[in-house]
Amino acid sequence: MNCPKCGNEMSSGWMIPGKICQLEWAPERGQFPFPRKGRVRLKPTPPPDTLFDFVEYPAYLCAACKTVIFEYQ
């Protein structure tokens, strides 16, 4: 996949938010710890088999312009 910003080839990999937190998108910053208006909670992948498994999203990384693209559902 080519980067939409710079056109360089992107590397495939995984977005890993961590064990406890899940990623969210919000139209504004600085609303923590209150619920964010207009937020989109990213749909997690299937539940982990063990406590040591992470939620992972397929992702593409452009090292040249520091861009990551991933699907959240």
Secondary structure, 3 states (H helix, E strand, C coil): CECCCCCCECEEEEECCCCCCCCEECCCCCCCCCCCCCCEECCCCCCCCCCCCCCCEEEEEECCCCEEEECCC
